[in-house]
Amino acid sequence: MHRAYAAALLALSMLATLAIGQSATATFTANVNVFCPYNILINTQASYPILGNVASTFTVQGLSSFCSDPSATGQLQIIDNANSAVAYSNEVDVGPINTVATTYNFQFPTSELVNAVYNAQISLTSGPYTNSITSSFQMLNAPSLDITGFSGDSSPSKGALQTFTASITNNGQYATSPITVDLSVSGPESATSNTVVSALSPYQTENVIFQLSGVTDFSGSYTASIVANTIFNSVEISSNTETFGYSVPGNTGGGSGPTSSPTPTGPSIVQLPQLSIISAPIFTSLTTGSSAVYSMTFQSTSQSTEIVNFSVGNVNFGAASFSPVLHPSTATSGIRKQQSFVQLAAAAAQDPALVTLSTKSLVLGPGQQSTINLFFNAPQNLTPGTYVVPLNITVSAANKTNSQVQFLTFSVQSNSGQYPNIQPQVSLTNNTHTASGVIKITSPYNSSTSNFTLQTRIPLGVATSASQITAYGAPATVTSNGAYYVITWNIGYLPVGQQIYAYYTIENPQNQALLQRVNTVFVVPQAPAPQSVLRVLNINIPTFYTNYTNEIAASVLYTGITQSQITFVLTGPPGTLISGSTQQISASSNQQVSARFKVTTPSTPGTELLGLTISQGNSTQSYSLPVVVLPAAAASPASAGQHPGISINVQMKDIAIAAGAAAALALLVYAAVYIRSQGPGRPRYRKDRSEQLIRIREQIKRSDQVE
Amino acid sequence: MSKPYVIRVSSQKGGVGKTTASVNLAMAMSLAGSKVLLIDADFINPSVGIHLGIEGANTGVRAVLLGKSTLEGSVVRHNPSGLDVLPGEIVSRPHNPTVAQMQRLFKQVFKSTYNFVIMDTPPGFFPDEEFGNFGEAIIVTTPEMSSCVSAVRLANDYDRSHLKHGLVVNKFRNKGYELHINEMEEMYDGTILAVLPDSEIVPIGVSERIPAYLMNRRAPFSSAIGQLAEKYITKMGFEFQAKKSNGLLARIAAAFRLLFGRG
């Protein structure tokens, strides 16, 4: 009896379910089996990157308490949309199905999938019945970094700045996050450098330039390697590692260079007994075809008038970053002789006018200060590299003479005209208590430069903390990366041929010699050509009938790197009404957004050509959407649109309706039989039966009398 | 002090609900203020103790019949209702008492101070010699022909012995396939004392060892039992103490009394 009631109520419930299905197909998303009415809603996205596992959910809700099944089993299948091949299959956990909507997780590995369209199908088996739902999605390539064109000067001069260039391209279909580029050089000298460049949209390329000092000071073979990294969905993605080899030729003017990198030690400014050097250049640079003036200030510490004589010794070429040295022939008592002095080729022979002094002699009274200028002239044909200028200083006072050699380092760079020119210099000022740096940045003569970054790297031994360093003149930040204090200069725009200056000071430098190791590198990301940052994932065009309203939905993946507005515009011919024909949706990087348009077709059948334009910034994509309008007589009673990416098996729906009707018929038959079995419903007095009973009673009495 | 009024609850056919009627009638009369003794005299299938949850009693009607115990010493008090019960003993073979044994029992019954003695008897005939000890007999039937014919046979037997009797129709579902009350009345040619509706409360009560009347006095079955009890009590000149129907709390309390007062 109870079973019969259950069957009847189940049938009624099924009819109610079908009725719901007619009016609210947005929730009637499963291929519902008539005997077990419940909804399955799969919550997949329109696209996923091919990276790691995809995690998603599905929701199950029974529509009738009679559908409750404590032992339903679930199966996930990932089916290739092109050939219906099952790419992945696995069981999914599902609990009892009842009227409480319950969400369950499922996941599948993307390693089994390729760049294609797939259907995720969740099938739930409840007893002999299986319900399923299918959702379509695209697998897209995760960001992929490729480094190409890594190169530099294959044979740089000793001491010259080495410039490396490389191109970084995102060959994935999602935008990257900011990219870290690591450069390392190994050889007679080793160095590392890194920088962070901005995120890249799909197929965008960014050129990166590194300009490094200290990687050409010694002859020999060097190998530079470069690699880029980015983070996507919490996974680190690395590019290919590209290498580039170069060699620094040996000295051409005789002598031999050191075989290993010297270590700077001791003060770079050595004071004389009667003379104090107030300020002096430590490291300066200039480009070929230019000249520069640097000054040195002296103060007498003698009680009597003294005469100071200056002369420039042989200019050494290609000996950057070595220890402060003293010329042995001019060393005097009180000045410690350095054993590591290296006499290099006499570069002065190249051009005697390379360095000239404003004066060769000064007369200083007690406590008096005076300044001399050093003119450095770098002709166009001067070999790029580092020049060490020995400045002989002789002080004579009261028949007492002291001499020393102060070495000044000049870096000469070639002016390619292609990249901004960086001319850093470091001086000791404030009675050598302050290291002052000036960076002159000159834009190429034929092009402007924008959005480039300079990094001034100061060895940790120079200061005890970053607070001793002050940067100004351009937007800058001072940080420490464990190996250097790094001043990062961000230059927004530099017009053609113009120059700007950036300044920094280091109070009370701990090691003046290390100041020669302060170098400045720059990275110039060349603005890549704009690429499309809109990937259309899905345009859903349902069936239309005359005088009929349905929904067209378009989904796109925005692969730009900054938050932006996506504009969807749907237009149609006269007679076609489009509700919300222009829609603007804000999207962040790698976000999927969808626009839905309610379209009402005209009264005549045919093909309507609608136009869909999706744009963001300068990126625009246009589509022609042919919409077939069928005669209304063939129209399905369904009136609402479908969720894009979720297919509804119409055939199964028809079967469900037919089965529901059969169930209703069975219900009526059952009710008729049941009512008949119940009889009239109340005990009915039947005279014939009563008379029969009385006859029986009399029979009983008669029998008793016989006994 | 008058001797107890002994009512035999009987039927010619088994399974019509004699024990159910006996237990609940005795319960209703007891709760209405009468001193009632319920005797399980169904020597074939004693089940009063099962209905009341006292089947574990270590004495009973057999001990009294055999003279091994007195009536007073064998009566078990059903604590939730205050009803005294002389339970039957569930043994392998049925005990067929002799006339002398029955006289021993009735002698003690009549010496007791009970107002009413409800005696649940086995289906079928009872020794005619004992009819004189009964004040009245209740014939229990169900509303279908075979049961009613059996009831008529028993009624004819009572008539022959000049024992008053009344008919109680049990398990009445009020369905079209059942005999109409008038049909049963015409056939029985006597008084229909009560019509007890078929109700789930009866098997539930048996399952829970709480008689239906004690479980819910508002149920139609309990109401019919109550009216029958009132008829007997007032007929014998006793006061029918109509207690307020037990509500949910009272029923819960009764259930607790039953649970913790047992044994």
HADDOCK unambig.tbl for C-alpha pairs under 7 A between the chains (distance, minus, plus):
assign (segid A and resid 678 and name CA) (segid B and resid 176 and name CA) 6.95 0.50 0.50
assign (segid A and resid 679 and name CA) (segid B and resid 176 and name CA) 5.40 0.50 0.50
assign (segid A and resid 679 and name CA) (segid B and resid 177 and name CA) 6.90 0.50 0.50
assign (segid A and resid 680 and name CA) (segid B and resid 176 and name CA) 5.55 0.50 0.50
assign (segid A and resid 681 and name CA) (segid B and resid 175 and name CA) 5.46 0.50 0.50
assign (segid A and resid 681 and name CA) (segid B and resid 176 and name CA) 5.00 0.50 0.50
assign (segid A and resid 682 and name CA) (segid B and resid 174 and name CA) 5.59 0.50 0.50
assign (segid A and resid 682 and name CA) (segid B and resid 175 and name CA) 4.66 0.50 0.50
assign (segid A and resid 682 and name CA) (segid B and resid 176 and name CA) 4.40 0.50 0.50
assign (segid A and resid 683 and name CA) (segid B and resid 174 and name CA) 5.88 0.50 0.50
assign (segid A and resid 683 and name CA) (segid B and resid 175 and name CA) 5.25 0.50 0.50
assign (segid A and resid 683 and name CA) (segid B and resid 176 and name CA) 4.12 0.50 0.50
assign (segid A and resid 683 and name CA) (segid B and resid 177 and name CA) 6.44 0.50 0.50
assign (segid A and resid 683 and name CA) (segid B and resid 178 and name CA) 5.54 0.50 0.50
assign (segid A and resid 683 and name CA) (segid B and resid 179 and name CA) 6.07 0.50 0.50
assign (segid A and resid 683 and name CA) (segid B and resid 180 and name CA) 5.03 0.50 0.50
assign (segid A and resid 684 and name CA) (segid B and resid 176 and name CA) 6.23 0.50 0.50
assign (segid A and resid 684 and name CA) (segid B and resid 180 and name CA) 5.67 0.50 0.50
assign (segid A and resid 685 and name CA) (segid B and resid 180 and name CA) 5.24 0.50 0.50
assign (segid A and resid 685 and name CA) (segid B and resid 182 and name CA) 6.95 0.50 0.50
assign (segid A and resid 685 and name CA) (segid B and resid 183 and name CA) 6.51 0.50 0.50
assign (segid A and resid 690 and name CA) (segid B and resid 183 and name CA) 5.07 0.50 0.50
assign (segid A and resid 690 and name CA) (segid B and resid 187 and name CA) 6.79 0.50 0.50
assign (segid A and resid 693 and name CA) (segid B and resid 187 and name CA) 5.53 0.50 0.50
assign (segid A and resid 694 and name CA) (segid B and resid 187 and name CA) 4.96 0.50 0.50
assign (segid A and resid 697 and name CA) (segid B and resid 152 and name CA) 6.27 0.50 0.50
assign (segid A and resid 697 and name CA) (segid B and resid 187 and name CA) 6.55 0.50 0.50
assign (segid A and resid 700 and name CA) (segid B and resid 153 and name CA) 6.35 0.50 0.50
assign (segid A and resid 701 and name CA) (segid B and resid 156 and name CA) 6.56 0.50 0.50
